[in-house]
Amino acid sequence: MEISTLQKIRYNYYAKLPDEISGNVSGISIKLGEPTESLADRAELKELFKHTYGKPVACFVPGKNEASSRQLNVGVILSGGQAPGGHNVIAGIFDGLKKGNSESRLFGFLGGPAGLIEGKHTEITASIINRHRNTGGFDIIGSGRTKIETPEQFAASLETAKKMNLDAVVIIGGDDSNTNAALLAEYFLANGMKTQVIGCPKTIDGDLKNEFIEASFGFDTAVKTYSELIGNIMRDANSAKKYWHFIRLMGRTASHITLEAALQTHPNVCFISEEVAGRGTSLTEIVNTICDSIVKRAAAGDNFGVALVPEGLVEFVPEMKALISEINEIVARDDSFEAQTPETKRERVCGALSAAAKETFESLPEDIAGQLLRERDPHGNVQVSLIETEKLLVHLAKKRLAALKKEGKYNGKFSPLTHFFGYEGRAAAPSNFDADYCYSLGFTAFLLIAGGLTGYISSVRNLSKSAGEWVAGGIPLTMMMNLERRHGSSKPVIKKALVDLDGKPFKTFAASRSLWAEKTSFVYPGAIQYFGPPEVCDVCTITLKLEHE
């Protein structure tokens, strides 16, 4: 297989560990704190997780640990969408196992959780892991979105673990995947299985975070990749001086990616979904904000600019949220909806919508309205990720600017271009930060296994400092949970972390956006740097810096 020169060099990058866990594993012991509680719904969750609820936070201290040298069989699963650094998590687990006992074995389940259910796996050897160190993607074993949720799937997973004599399974994934890890840990204990379950926090969206999980892995690399692309577009816009670029970024529920990209690049216009929801900002107000910037910049002779839009914005706008909710209900009542022609779908929906929702629907451009009626997601809802919100905003901005021009309030030129940045960042070669962070998460997962813990997620904190100063440990998965309504019933889930509107990252952005809206204040981050001074190559995100100040 032919590989790039950069990849060959990156194979030799030595991922850093926190000083406290970088020595001989036989000299690292686990110290347990006080019992913990879930975020909410404590009585109900205690009943659901009778064997794993309330476990203490774990940290590492110097001390003799003979258990670290026992021979182990461990399985690993990559669950959900790709995130840069996943291969280094597996490398950290592998190296930890071999440091403890050279006879220990690591097995990768193929295609995500389905691999555990179906017993499809491959042994990860030194030659395999060495070909994937410091590389992006999940191609070492593949990933998948199957959830272990039916009695049959849990039973099949237990049978696989029993047949393979697994001491532990590590599930690398986001909030849903780690909720699955908690349920699997509980199921194994309830059925007398020795197999431990440990989670690792993954998602480029950045919404798996709390006091102990300061960042999900992959976020750093993905946002730096997007910011490079945004900076390139800004440089082009500032050169040509005739285009407005509308860029939609990944992040359906939370706007962490958009906020961090804005902090790195200083766009003229940027929306944060959580603020739109909190203020009840209407679609008209959003369009007016865009047009205010366009008009002011045009008056100064600047008929160009850049606007950043989070993927999930459309779902947070009150009138669009109400429309989407009504469409979901209409579709849920019509079993034949998917088989109907686009014309029939539109006719049936329009006939069943409330007057307000119908007015909103009919105001949309035809292609956007059609996107609301496309194939549903697994939950039967509108696939918001398929809605080209940036094109909707361009369409509405054109109409508003035309009206302003007639009123003599605008005399500029508006030439819009649209973009969506998503897959470009999910499998990028990890930054030094993510390479180190992921390796530390994997190595920490091994230490938690060696310590006999189950139902925990690997935690590495103090991330705004150098890697040697990071603090490793583990927290019980139930500590991050609450109950939410899913499919008509209450389900235990790890609570998503949304952008904190009172936090320093958002306040820093909010304090500058009025200046950015009028003046060209673009910052061009450039490509991810792998070689050079630490303050350039190993630096964390602006979000983390601000949160730790």
Beta strands, then each sheet from edge to edge (+ up, - down):
strand 1: 28-32
strand 2: 58-62
strand 3: 73-78
strand 4: 105-109
strand 5: 121-124
strand 6: 168-173
strand 7: 196-201
strand 8: 244-249
strand 9: 269-270
strand 10: 305-310
strand 11: 416-421
strand 12: 456-461
strand 13: 471-476
strand 14: 481-486
strand 15: 489-494
sheet 1: 1+ 2- 13+ 12- 7- 6- 3- 4- 5+
sheet 2: 9+ 10+ 8+ 11+
sheet 3: 14+ 15-
end
